Amino acid sequence: MQAVSQLIRDLKNMYYGKNRFENFGDVLLLMEAHGIRGMSANISFDFPITVITGKNGSGKSTLGQLALCCYRYKIPGESSHNTKNYYSLGNFFIKSNLDPEPYTSDAYLKYSYIAPPEAKGLEQVSLFDLGSLYHTKENTIRKVNSDWGGYRQRPDRKCIYFGMGFFVPHHEMGDRIYLDPKTCISERRSFSSTARKLSADILGTQYNSVEVATISNQSRKAEMGFASRFGARYSENHMGCGEARLIRMIDAMESAPEKSLIVIEEPETALHQDAQHNLAVYFLEVCKRKRHQIIVTTHSPTIVSVMPLEARKKVERTTSGTIVENNPTIAEIIADLSDGHQKSLLLYVEDEFSKKLLIEIIRKFSPELTNAVSIAAVGDKGDVLHAVQYTRKHNVKAIGIRDEQHTANEPDYVYAYPSEKAPELEIFGDSAVSSFLNEHYNIDIASELFDVENYHKISECLASKCYVDRSTIEVQCIQAYIAHQSDKKFSQLIHAIKSQC
């Protein structure tokens, strides 16, 4: 899989600008819901992947399900639409004797989406400043007496839903077609090598083969996954819950038409943390490659942390209504979801370069801290202080580490690296780093790079000259620097971290 930072840059370039329709089709831009399942809220989709987090009952699932109702779909080659092939409000918000009023009499779902650039007479949507780079169109599905109006105006788009029922193992469903000894396999379809490798990479295991088979029992048919590894072949009935559902989800996303809308409820279900991280990276990769729009609801900071701020939404239901917060930081998300019960220490630094430096300091001088702390880059010196204050206010342990020594403020739990120079200047000006670059890349950093006025651009300039990506050259130079430092240099910083764990 590609580096996360490069995938994010590529997706931003594809999503922002006049080519958004060409890249992603009738992508959903904005949605306003009123009076549905007791919720009224607005949400914008500011990145091709949207990750919605929040406490139970905040409305995450409702927003995801409403997004599925914004489109209909006609299978290629068929002359008319079939309601079995797309979602409507009645699929999720069911009125019955048990729930006589799942929506109010004035309920509606209003949304905007990208329209083909050649379309004429389209208005810009007032709810969201879309600029003038592309055309948009708006539709409203509104409660009309006992029915809903606006369904026929929905654009065509394939929508795929992985709800919580998707993650329930077959043997827990009680459906006999999956368990009956008389059930037979009628057809087999092997996973592509790409889908098989992706499944293996995410789970951290290897498969000799993965396939989906059509199974039948009398007049009934269904599909079931099969895998082969370590000399054994087995069906989903003998897979772990996380394994079975992940490989089927990968298969469905890889098989879906390009530019589909995919909504996934809590994909972290039954997955260990490394698999959650790998799955989040896959979402970025498949979004770029297949041009899907993906909406994920989750309680997993591991998944959220992979995504850029533009992809993140935090939902909170209050007495005054449902609030959708844009661009929440990991600190805010952890503080909100844990309500102060998470015990790991959060370390806030200014930027990604400082984060890499701190990781290597801990790895070299106090490796036991590696699994005890979380490190997040939050912005500048002021952002570090704000993040610490916000997190500690919610009874979550956190400290900040700023770039220059004189900016430390220990009463506010803000510390600093033991240098008055910015980390980039400290490291790229070190003789050990200079020797490393000269030996491995034949680069004389003193003569070639220090004419860069903005020291934040040294890494980018150096990466270009060395023909490697920026992250690689940064880590290599930081490691060369750290290797020639004594433990005394960072002892106070390490002590400050340990004192808060």
Residue pairs with C-beta under 8 A, 6 or more apart in sequence:
1 201
1 278
1 281
1 282
1 285
2 285
3 469
3 471
4 281
4 284
4 306
5 352
5 470
5 471
6 469
7 281
7 284
7 285
7 288
8 284
8 307
8 308
10 288
11 47
11 48
11 49
11 284
11 287
11 288
12 47
12 308
12 310
14 20
14 23
14 24
14 48
14 288
14 291
15 23
15 24
15 47
15 48
17 133
18 117
18 133
18 134
20 27
20 114
20 133
20 134
21 27
21 114
21 115
21 116
21 117
21 134
21 135
22 117
23 291
24 48
24 114
24 259
24 291
24 293
25 114
25 157
25 258
25 259
25 291
26 71
26 113
26 114
26 115
26 155
26 156
26 157
26 259
27 45
27 48
27 113
27 114
27 259
27 293
28 45
28 67
28 70
28 111
28 112
28 113
28 261
28 293
29 44
29 45
29 111
29 112
29 113
29 114
29 125
29 128
29 130
29 136
30 42
30 43
30 44
30 45
30 111
30 112
30 125
30 127
30 128
31 42
31 43
31 44
31 45
31 63
31 66
31 67
31 70
31 109
31 110
31 111
32 41
32 42
32 108
32 109
32 110
32 111
32 127
33 39
33 40
33 41
33 42
33 62
33 63
33 66
33 108
33 109
33 110
34 40
34 104
34 106
34 107
34 108
34 109
34 110
35 103
35 104
35 105
35 106
35 107
35 108
35 143
36 62
36 66
36 89
36 93
36 102
36 103
36 104
36 107
36 109
37 59
37 62
37 93
37 102
37 103
39 59
39 62
39 317
39 322
40 321
40 322
41 59
41 63
41 315
41 321
41 322
41 323
41 324
42 127
42 324
43 50
43 52
43 63
43 313
43 324
44 128
44 326
45 293
45 295
46 310
46 311
46 326
47 307
47 308
47 310
47 311
48 287
48 291
48 292
48 293
48 294
49 283
49 284
49 287
49 293
49 294
49 295
49 296
49 307
49 311
50 294
50 295
50 296
50 311
50 313
51 296
51 298
51 303
51 304
51 307
51 311
51 312
51 313
52 60
52 63
52 64
52 295
52 296
52 297
52 298
52 313
52 314
52 315
53 60
53 297
53 298
53 299
53 304
53 312
53 313
53 314
53 315
53 328
53 333
53 337
54 60
54 314
54 315
54 316
54 336
54 337
55 316
55 336
55 337
57 317
58 315
58 316
58 317
58 322
59 315
59 317
59 322
60 297
60 315
61 265
61 297
62 92
63 295
63 297
63 315
63 324
64 263
64 264
64 265
64 295
64 297
65 87
65 91
65 92
65 93
65 161
65 263
66 89
66 92
66 109
67 261
67 263
67 295
68 87
68 91
68 92
68 159
68 161
68 261
68 263
69 87
69 88
69 89
69 91
69 92
69 109
69 141
70 109
70 111
70 113
70 139
70 154
70 155
70 261
71 86
71 154
71 155
71 156
71 157
71 158
71 159
71 261
72 81
72 85
72 86
72 151
72 154
72 155
72 156
73 81
73 85
73 86
73 156
73 157
73 158
73 159
74 80
74 81
74 82
74 85
74 156
75 82
75 85
86 159
87 159
87 161
88 148
88 151
89 103
89 109
89 141
89 148
93 102
93 103
94 102
95 101
95 102
95 103
103 143
104 143
105 143
106 143
107 142
107 143
108 140
108 141
108 142
108 143
109 140
109 141
109 142
110 127
110 138
110 139
110 140
110 141
111 138
111 139
111 140
112 125
112 127
112 128
112 130
112 136
112 137
112 138
112 139
113 136
113 137
113 139
113 155
114 134
114 135
114 136
114 137
115 122
115 134
115 135
115 136
115 137
115 155
116 135
117 134
117 135
119 135
119 137
122 135
122 136
122 137
123 136
123 138
124 130
124 132
124 136
125 136
125 138
130 136
137 155
139 150
139 153
139 154
139 155
140 150
141 148
141 149
141 150
141 151
141 154
142 148
142 149
142 150
157 259
157 260
157 261
158 256
158 257
158 260
158 261
159 260
159 261
159 262
159 263
160 252
160 253
160 256
160 260
160 261
160 262
160 263
161 263
162 245
162 249
162 252
162 262
162 263
162 264
162 265
162 267
163 265
164 265
164 266
164 269
166 245
166 248
166 249
166 265
167 241
167 245
167 265
167 266
167 269
167 270
168 241
169 236
169 237
169 239
169 241
169 244
170 178
170 179
170 224
170 236
170 237
170 244
171 178
171 179
171 237
175 222
176 217
177 183
177 215
177 217
177 220
177 222
178 215
178 222
178 224
178 236
178 237
179 237
180 217
182 217
183 215
183 216
183 217
184 215
184 216
184 217
185 213
185 214
185 215
186 213
186 214
186 215
186 216
186 221
187 213
187 214
188 211
188 212
188 213
188 214
188 226
189 211
189 212
189 213
190 209
190 210
190 211
191 199
191 209
191 210
191 211
191 212
191 247
191 251
192 254
194 254
195 210
195 247
195 250
195 251
195 254
196 207
196 209
196 210
198 250
198 254
198 282
199 207
199 210
199 246
199 247
199 250
200 206
200 207
201 278
202 246
202 250
202 275
202 278
202 279
202 282
203 242
203 243
203 246
203 275
203 278
204 274
204 275
204 278
205 229
206 229
207 227
207 228
207 229
208 228
208 229
209 227
209 228
210 225
210 226
210 227
210 228
210 247
210 251
211 225
211 226
211 227
212 223
212 224
212 225
212 226
212 248
212 251
213 223
213 224
213 225
213 226
214 221
214 222
214 223
215 221
215 222
215 223
215 224
216 222
224 235
224 236
224 237
225 235
225 236
225 239
225 244
225 247
225 248
225 251
226 233
226 234
226 235
226 236
227 233
227 234
227 239
227 243
227 247
228 234
236 244
236 248
240 270
241 269
241 270
242 269
242 270
242 271
242 272
242 275
245 269
245 270
246 271
246 275
246 279
249 264
249 267
250 282
253 262
253 286
253 290
253 292
254 286
254 290
256 262
256 290
256 292
258 290
258 291
258 292
259 290
259 291
259 292
259 293
260 290
260 292
260 293
261 292
261 293
261 295
262 292
262 293
262 294
262 295
263 294
263 295
263 296
264 294
264 295
264 296
264 297
265 297
266 297
266 298
266 299
266 300
267 276
267 279
267 296
267 298
267 303
268 276
268 279
268 298
268 299
268 300
268 302
268 303
271 279
273 302
276 300
276 302
276 303
277 302
277 303
277 306
279 303
280 302
280 303
280 306
280 307
281 306
283 294
283 296
284 306
284 307
286 292
286 294
287 293
287 294
296 303
298 304
299 337
301 330
301 333
301 334
301 337
304 312
304 330
304 333
305 330
305 376
309 327
309 328
309 329
310 327
312 326
312 327
312 328
312 333
313 324
313 325
313 326
313 328
314 324
314 325
314 328
314 332
314 333
314 336
315 322
315 323
315 324
315 325
316 322
316 323
316 325
316 336
317 323
325 332
328 336
329 376
329 378
329 387
330 346
330 374
330 376
331 346
331 348
331 376
331 378
331 387
331 390
331 391
331 396
331 398
332 390
334 342
334 346
334 374
334 391
334 396
335 390
335 391
335 393
335 394
335 396
336 394
338 394
338 396
339 394
340 394
340 395
340 396
342 396
343 397
344 372
344 373
344 374
344 397
345 372
345 373
345 374
345 397
345 398
345 399
345 497
345 500
345 501
346 373
346 374
346 375
346 376
346 391
346 396
346 397
346 398
346 399
347 358
347 373
347 374
347 375
347 376
347 398
347 399
347 400
347 401
347 497
348 375
348 376
348 377
348 378
348 383
348 384
348 387
348 388
348 391
348 398
348 399
348 400
348 401
349 355
349 357
349 358
349 375
349 376
349 377
349 378
349 384
349 400
349 401
349 402
350 377
350 378
350 379
350 380
350 381
350 383
350 384
350 402
350 403
351 377
351 379
351 456
352 377
353 423
353 424
353 456
353 459
353 474
354 377
354 401
354 403
354 417
354 423
355 375
355 376
355 377
356 471
356 474
356 475
356 478
357 417
357 423
357 427
357 478
358 375
358 401
359 375
360 475
360 478
360 479
360 482
361 482
361 490
361 493
361 494
362 369
362 370
362 373
362 494
362 497
363 370
364 482
364 483
365 487
365 490
365 491
365 494
366 494
366 497
366 498
369 494
369 497
369 498
369 501
372 501
373 497
373 501
376 387
378 384
378 386
378 387
381 402
381 403
381 407
384 400
384 401
384 402
384 414
385 400
385 409
385 412
385 414
387 398
387 400
388 398
388 399
388 400
388 412
388 413
388 414
389 412
391 397
391 398
392 398
392 413
397 500
397 501
398 413
399 413
399 414
399 415
399 496
399 497
399 500
400 412
400 413
400 414
400 415
401 414
401 415
401 416
401 417
401 493
402 408
402 414
402 415
402 416
402 417
403 416
403 417
403 422
403 423
404 416
404 417
404 419
404 420
404 421
404 422
405 416
405 417
405 418
405 419
405 420
406 416
406 420
407 414
407 416
408 414
408 415
408 416
410 496
413 500
415 493
415 496
416 493
417 423
417 426
417 493
418 489
418 490
418 492
418 493
419 426
421 429
422 455
424 455
424 456
424 458
424 459
425 455
426 481
427 433
427 477
427 478
427 481
428 445
428 449
428 450
428 455
428 458
428 462
428 477
429 450
430 480
430 481
430 484
432 480
432 481
432 483
432 484
433 445
433 477
433 480
433 481
434 444
434 445
434 446
435 480
436 476
436 477
436 480
437 443
437 444
437 445
437 462
437 466
437 477
438 444
438 445
440 476
441 465
441 466
443 462
443 465
443 466
445 462
448 465
449 458
449 461
449 462
449 465
452 458
452 461
459 470
459 473
459 474
460 470
462 473
462 477
463 469
463 470
463 472
463 473
466 473
